[in-house]
Amino acid sequence: MSYVSFEFLAFCVAILFVYYIFSAFGKYGRKAQKYVLLVASLAFYTWSKLYPGLKDGFTSDIVSGIFKSLSGILITAIVSFLAGVLIGGVWKREAKKLEACDDKEKQKTIKKKSKRLARLWLVLALLVAVGLLAVCKYNEFAVENINVILDKLGKGQLEAPDILLPMGISFYTFMAISYVLDIFWKRYDYEKNVFAYVSYITYFPHVVQGPIDRYNKFSAQMKDGVKFSYKNITFGAQLALWGFFEKLVVADRIGIFVNNIYGNIEEYKGIIIVLATVLYSVQIYADFAGCIDIVRGISEMFGITLEKNFNHPYFAKTMPEFWRRWHMSLMEWFKDYIYYPVSTSKLVRSVKKHTKKNRLKRFGELFATCFPALIVWMVTGIWHGAAWNFVAWGMFHACLIILGNIFERPLAALTKKLKINVESFSWKLWQMTRTFVLCCIGRVFFKAGTVKEAFFIFRQMFAKVELYRLLPAYLFTYGLNVYAFTVMLVSIFILWAVDMVEEKYPLRETLSRQNLVFRWLLIYACLAAILIFGVFGPEFNASAFIYEQF
Amino acid sequence: MSKIKNLAKAVVFLILLAVLIHAIDSIFTNTDFRIYQTMTAFYDEPDDKLDGVYIGSSTTYAFWQPNTAWDHYGITVIPLSIPDMPAASLKYMIKEGRKTQPDALYIINLNSFRSAVPDTNHFHFMTDFMKFSLNKIDMVNDLGKRSDIEWYDRLEFLFPVIRFHSNWSNLYKDAVTPEPDLLKGGVHYSTYLSYVKDVTGMYNYSEETSEIDAEKADILEGLLSYCEEDDVNVLFILAPQADLNDESHAELNAIAKVTEERGFPTLNLVNKIDEIGLDTTLDFYNGKHTNIHGSLKFTKYLCEYLTENYDFEDKRGREEYSDWDEASEKYRGMIDEYVLDFELTDPVRDYTLGAPWITTTVLGNDIALGWTASYGADGYLLYRKSKPVEGGDSTAWELVDSFGYETLEYRDEGLKSGTKYTYTVVPVKTVDEVVNYGKFNHVGITAEIKAEG
C-alpha cells in the first residue's frame, strides 16, 4: 500500500477511528492502543496479500504468502527483543551481584563475566539482524561480484538465490540494532512486552522509509496510550498535507523532466544535463522530505512524534553541516552506532597515542576523525543500495569530508589572509552554492545505475554546452510544456520560501496563532493545488517514492 | 464546550472542503458536452412532467427525436441516454429517473445489453454528469465490482478531478461549462445530421435466439426484479441496428424474449424496419445509428405505438408546456438545412420511387441541373440550399419548383458568385389526391459559383 494512495488514506482514517475509540475506555483502553497499532502495522505490512484474502477469502496460498512476507521482519524483531531481554537480564543480575559484593576484585570479575555474556547475546543478535539484511539485500550483488572473479579465474558461475527483499529491511534492521546496542550500552532499560516492542519495529508510518526512530523515545510516547487531541489531529493532518504537496506537486512534476533527460541521456549533452541534475537534487529532497512529512503527520495524528529527518539541508554551508540536516535519523544512527564506536576503538586510540608526542600529532588527529568517517561513508553508500555506484557515492562524500578536514586550517588561514568577511551574506551564499553543487555532483552517482554510467553522464555533461536547449523551443519539449514548467518553478519557489521561513521561525506554531480564516484559506489553497497540480491519478501513474528502494 | 466547538469547526471545515472539491470537480469534468446536454435536459425537467423517459445507449438519442414527438403528438418523452450505456447501469438510470418522474413510462433500450459493463471512458460518460447521490455511489460500486475495479480506483468516477486534473493547462481553451441548449435531449451532432451510409449489406434480419451470457443474465434478472418490485411502468425496445452479427442478434432476441415472457411489454424492432419505414440505403449514418432522416421515421412509428397503447394526453397548446414549443422551434431551426419540409410533417412515403441521380453543370452564374427519371413518379420536387464559399451558415432547404414527370432538367439562373449551391430532387406520385414522397438523395449534389475576379 503506497503512502500516496486513497487506500492508505482510508486505512489511516479507519485505524485512527478504532485507535481513539480505545482511548475512550480510560486507562486500560489506552494501554490497549499499542495492540491496535500492532495489528494495523501487521495488516499494512502484509496488505498486498491480506487484501485479496479479505476480499475473496483466505486460501492456503494467501495465508502462506502473509506468513512469508512477515517472516523477515518478525525474525529481526523477535531476535532483537530476546537479545534485549537477555542482555537486560545480564545487566540486572550484574547489578544485584555488585550490590551484594564489596570486594573490588570480585566486582571486576563480575563485570567482566557479565560483559562477556552480554556481548555474546549482542553478537548473536547482530549476526541474525545484519545477516538477514546482508542475505536479503546484498546476495545478488555479492554473487555478481564473485562471478566476475570466478570468470577471471576461468571457473563456473554461481547463481543468486531468489530471495524476496522484505519491505523496509534497511530501516527496521537499523532500528532493531539501535535497540540492542542501547540496551548493551545501558542507555535505557529493556522492554518486557514483546507486543509493545514489535509494534515499534513494525509501526506502519516508519517501517517503509523511516525515520529511524529510537525505542526509548517511541515507547515513552506509547507507554500510557494517547488521549484524543484536536491539536494532534489538525497539526498532523497539516503536516501530512504539506508532505503530499512536496511529493505530488513538486517532486513528481520535476521527476517527469528529470526522467525524460536521464532516460535518454545519450541524446543530450551539456547544460540540459546540468539542469536535470540540479532539478534531480530538488526532486529527491521534495520526494523524501515529502514522504517523511506525510508519515510524521500521520503519526502525529496517532499522538506519536517521529524523529525529524530534514532540517532544510540545502541551506547548509558545508558538507558536514549538510549531513547534519539531511536524512538526520540515519546520520544520527551512524554517528551513534558506527562513528563513535570506531573513533573510540582500540585502533584509533592507539594511533592517536602513538602520534601524540611527535610531529605526527596532526596526522593522529586527522586519522581519528577521517578513519571513522571513511567507515561511516562506506557503510552509508552500501546501505543505500547493493551496487558500486552507491559505494562510489559514499566514497565521494567521504573524500569531501576528509579533504574538508585536511584543508580546514589552511583554508581558514587563507580566508583570513585574503580578508574575506566570513559573516557576510555573499560569503554564506557562496558556501551554500558550493555545498549544493558538490551535492549535485554526488547525485549523479546516486541517479546512475552503475559507476560506468555515472562517468558517462559526466562525459556527456562536459562534452558540449548546447545552450540552445534552454530556448523555449527546446526546453518545453522534455516532458513539461510551458505551463507545466511554470508550475514546477512556482512550486519549487514555494518549497524554498517555506523552508526559508522555517529556518528562521517555527512556522507551524506561527501559523496556528493566525486567524482561522487565514489558516483555512492556506489549507484549502494547498489542497486545491494538490488536487489540480498534483501528479497523481490514472493519467499519471503516480511514481514510487525514491527512498522506498532502500 | 471546547470539544463541541472543535467538532463544529471540523464539520464546517469538511462541508467547505466538499464544496471546494465539488467546484474543482465540475471544472475538470470531461468535456463531452453532448452528454452534458442530454443529462441536463433531463435534470432540468420539473417533477412529474414527463410522459416517458427513454433510457439506453446512443441507440436511444440517435433514434428518438423528442421534439418531433412533441410536434406531432404533444407527448413529452426525454432520452436519458449515454453513448454505449451498458446493461448494468440501466437499473440505476431508471432509479435516477424515478426520483423526479416516478409515474413516467420507462422505455428501456435493450440494445444496451450489447455490453454488460463499460470501459473506463464510457464509465466516465455514465457518471461525470450524473448528480451525486447514493444511487450514483451504488451504480459506481456495482459497475466497478463487475469490472473488477478496486474501490479506490472507483473514486475517479465519483470525483472526476482525479482523472481529469492533468488537463489543467488546457482549461483556458475549453469552455468551462456550456449553457444548456434547452433542446429536451434533441441531438444535433454533424454525423447524425449530415452523414448517410448504405447499411443494406450488413443488415441482419433474424428471429434466432441463443443462450444469454451469465453476466448479462444476472444483470437482466436484477433489472426485471427491480421493475417488478417497484412496479415500474416499463416498455422494452430493441432498436433496429444494422451492425448486429448473428451472435449478438440472437442474444438480444433471447433477452427480448425473456422480458416479454416475464410480462413486460416488449417491442423487438430489428426485423421491422419496413414497417417503420426505414430505408437501409439512406436512413443510417453508420451501422449502429439512424441519421436524422431515419430517426424522424422511427420517432413517428414509436409515437403511434405509444399513443395507441398508453394514455398520453396531447399537451400542445398548454401554457405550462411552452418550453416544449420553444425547444421544438429551436430544434427545427437547427435542422432545416438537413431535412426537407415535408419530412417534418406526416408525409405518406412510397419507397418504390427510387432516388433520382442528379448532375450539375456550372455555366457562369447559372447551374444547369439534370436528373434521372424515377420509375413510377408523376412529378419531381427540386430543393436547394446555399452557403458562401468562404464559410458561414447554410440556408434551409427550400423548394425551388415542382415539375411534371416529363421534365428532367432545370437551369437555375442568376445565382450569387462565391456561393455553393446544393440540390436534391424528390420524386412524387399523387394517389387519391395524396402526395406520396419517394426516395431522395439526403445529402444532395453541390456545385460552386466561383467568386468574381
Boltz contact constraints between the chains, C-beta under 6 A:
constraints:
  - contact:
      token1: [A, 6]
      token2: [B, 152]
      max_distance: 6.0
  - contact:
      token1: [A, 6]
      token2: [B, 155]
      max_distance: 6.0
  - contact:
      token1: [A, 7]
      token2: [B, 152]
      max_distance: 6.0
  - contact:
      token1: [A, 230]
      token2: [B, 6]
      max_distance: 6.0
  - contact:
      token1: [A, 483]
      token2: [B, 169]
      max_distance: 6.0
  - contact:
      token1: [A, 524]
      token2: [B, 20]
      max_distance: 6.0
  - contact:
      token1: [A, 531]
      token2: [B, 24]
      max_distance: 6.0
  - contact:
      token1: [A, 531]
      token2: [B, 161]
      max_distance: 6.0
  - contact:
      token1: [A, 532]
      token2: [B, 165]
      max_distance: 6.0
  - contact:
      token1: [A, 532]
      token2: [B, 168]
      max_distance: 6.0
  - contact:
      token1: [A, 537]
      token2: [B, 162]
      max_distance: 6.0
  - contact:
      token1: [A, 537]
      token2: [B, 163]
      max_distance: 6.0
  - contact:
      token1: [A, 538]
      token2: [B, 163]
      max_distance: 6.0
  - contact:
      token1: [A, 539]
      token2: [B, 163]
      max_distance: 6.0
  - contact:
      token1: [A, 539]
      token2: [B, 166]
      max_distance: 6.0
